Amino acid sequence: METNKLFIGGLSWGLDWQEVKDVFKEYGEVTFVKVIKDRETGRSKGFGFVEFTNVEDAVAAKEAMDGAELDGRNIKVDFAEEKKEA
């Protein structure tokens, strides 16, 4: 399912949200970026989310960045799935 929100996996622990945004804004207007961090250590968990203003930009970013190298690691980019209510 295509959405304007992408899941980004395999991020280097040293990357922050601004660096991720700087890379992905090449594909369109980024409205939201979050790098998920461990609550206790504050260290990145190695994944995050990028949201674009429209689906077309998200599709372009996914196609261009899935498997690409970012900060020495190959990242996985896919469409984010909404959380299921338990």
Secondary structure, DSSP 8 states (H G I E B T S, - for coil): ---SEEEEES--TT--HHHHHHHHGGGS-EEEEEEEE-TTT--EEEEEEEEESSHHHHHHHHHHHTT-EETTEE-EEEE-------
